[in-house]
Amino acid sequence: MFPTRNAAVALLVMTLSTSACEFFTTKPFAPNVDEMSYVEVPDALAKYAPGLPPNMYARANAFGVALSTGSIAGDAMAGLRLSANPLSPMAVDLASVTPAAWVPELGTGLQYIDDDTTPQALPFAFSFYGQSYSSVYVSANGHISFGSPIQFKRTWNLPDGAFILAAPAYADWMPASRFSFPNLQNSRVFVNTVGDPGDRRFVVTWNDMRPCCSLSYPGSSFQVQLLERTGEVVFAYREMQMVVSNVSAGIAAAANHVRTAAGAAVLGLQGCSITYMPGGEGYREANSCAPEPVNVPPVVEVGGPYASMEGETVELSGSATDENGDALTYSWTIGDGTNVNGNPVAHSFADNGEYAATLAVSDGELVTLVTTRVDVSNGLPSLSALNGATRFIGEPHDVSVELSDPGVLDAPWRYSIEWGDGAVDEGDATSLAVPIRGSHAYADAGTYTVRVSVRDKDGGAASAVEAQVLVKVDEIDIDIKPWHRSNRIYMKGPFDRLIPVAVLTSETLDASTVNVSSLRLGGVPVVQLRHGSHFSAPSDMGNWGDNKFLFDDGSLAVLVDVDRDGDRDLLVVFDRDDLIRGGDLSRATNSLTLNGLTIDGRKVVGTDAVQIVR
């Protein structure tokens, strides 16, 4: 329930039957010597509130708007607040109670009769508990609803079930057009949109409203506002002068009621406003309807001291209580220059050392600070794996090793690369983002162990990584007659007049870098195209026709993915008769060797087995 303030109008509440609608024609009773005007309750009361005793009376103080209740017998029975003469709304100084949030522009009046509800388009999409709405239903009875209208009810608590609404004063109000009473002419519901796009307010104002059916009493004026920029719901109360206690205020999403108030708590809302966040967060501290208690700072305790390591996550936690029950916010200021909101918080330190960690707890006005200590030890650097490799004599071997360190501020890192042949490279790494790199060429064939080690500025050493490098003569992969498993070659007849040989792209060789004019199978060069010569590759070798001959000298060579590994290989063709004439192919031949150079001059050699058919 809302806390209430002392209002200008002191109201004592009496609960009527929920089926009652207090519409009375008042008649004067004899005034007494205390200048108190008495009103006799008419017999019509029994129609609207069956069961109430007939000897009920009410009196209004002739000197002001403060009302009291009782019977002319002076007993403890609560009386109805009925006045012989309507009280003037000007008895309340509206300028002194108008909330700052109040929107004075009333906008368009809705032609409502009693209990009317109509849909009203919103000027912007509004989210209410996760659902976006483009319109609302505005009710004469002090509320707006989302998704569907609220049927008229005689019980004025916020309804349960699937109802979704915002109600500054949910009660049975009477708009002007129902009856022709003079003091109802200004009792109307208005809708308006104020502000610029992006910062607009959709405003519904219930202006000078009287509850059904105590029409002789001063009016109540209140608003609900939907804010485009913040997504908030604002209730603003200018004056609330009710007759009955069956009234409630608050917002509801299905069965979830948020910050609801009923009865006298609503009657006490005057000259104030309440702001809600319609997403489950409750209402904001900007609640001018609440009394302002004496504030005391939160009481805070923290854990620690803590022990951690560079790069290791440590959880810092504390606890706090607040005598006022205020919502508390937590923030940490850590000695490495980091600020973190929340509690508990997880944090890792970039360098070793002793750090102070201060927890600040705020109740929105007062802040309590408590400090603890975190001792952080040095973390060791580490190196990524070093891969082994095969290289050829004179070919550079490149090393690239990723460096990591939980202490990202541990630069410089001193590293050493031992190549295994007596050569050593040393240097400093200044960034974890840049790998440790080196390059070395070997002069002799053999197997060499490459070793990389590193140490941080605090002396912490990583485990060294090693790999083997095999240095050998440059041998390449070739495939003679690549579409035949046995590489069968016919020595006579029309078959195998032209013998294809594939130079396969591998980890050590890009076949496109081979100099075709340098290739020799045995001692025979690649076939030169002549008028009338042709070569047809089997269909399973891919689309030969989509490839261009590589050289202008007419060499029969093409780049095509022979082994279907996604890399292009070099396919060249040799003349069988030239091989026989040169002595490279005979009945005793069981393999053929291809020699050549890469474009950069590296020698390549490849051998493949063949089967001779006589």
Secondary structure, 3 states (H helix, E strand, C coil): CCCCCCCCCCCCCCCCCCCCCCCCCCCECCCCCCCEEEEECCCCHHHHCCCCCCCCEEEEECCCCCEEECCCCCCCCCCCCCCCCCCCHHHCCHHHHCCCCCCCCCCEEECCCCCCEEEEEEEEEEEECCEEEEEEEEECCCEEECCCCCCCCCCCCCCCCCCEEEEEEECCEECHHHCCCHHHCCCEEEEEEECCCCCCEEEEEEEEEEECCCCCCCCEEEEEEEECCCCCEEEEEEECCCCCCCCEEEEEECCEEEEEEECHHHHCCCCEEEEEECCCCEECCCCCCCCCCCCCCCEEEECCCEEEECCCEEEECEEEECCCCCCCEEEEEECCCEEEECCCEEEECCCCEEEEEEEEEECCCCEEEEEEEEEEECCCCEECCCCCEEEECCCEEEEEECEECCCCCCCCEEEEEECCCCCEEEEEECCCCCCEEEEEECCCCEEEEEEEEEECCCCCECCCEEEEEEEECCECCEEECCCCCCCEEECCCCCCCEEEEEECCCCCCCHHHECHHHCEECCEECCECCCCCCCCCCHHHCCHHHCCCCCCCCECEEEECCCCCCCCEEEEEEEHHHHHHCCCCCCCCCEEEEEEEECCCCEEEEEEECEEEC
